[in-house]
Amino acid sequence: MSIRSFFLYGIVLFAFLAGGCDGDVPNSSTEFGKVDTGIYRTIDSLNEVAFRVKKNDVMRALDVVYKAAYLAELYNYDKGMAASLLTEAGIYHQNGYHKRALTLYYKSLDISTKIKDSLHIAKANQQIGNALMESENYPEAERLYTVAVKYYSILRRD
């Protein structure tokens, strides 16, 4: 584990424990609409940490991404959930669990499409295309790559 990854993980963990989400779980319907954006930054940071360490420490990456997914679900942060699913799928994919990875990639794509998140739509289509290329489903992989390029080009214009 690199010092940078360790430091980043420490900061995220400290922010979470020391008040990034104030340790409070929303307990009434009136609080759900008033979530501090700090928890979203914490979830995004946890997803980033999981992505950075997934090649070197799979168990740590899964632990961190599960925490991010839990918080994303708890605070109804769909973009964070889509990112968590994409990262988790990548972990499974790189370790040879292709069916599990595809399931998670498709879940991420569904959420991203629902919230119209062009970046995660592009990433999910690209990763699904990669998995389909490995299973020699070239026509569908090519179609998904084309969709991914379309969304990446939309992002480039913005």
Beta strands, then each sheet from edge to edge (+ up, - down):
end
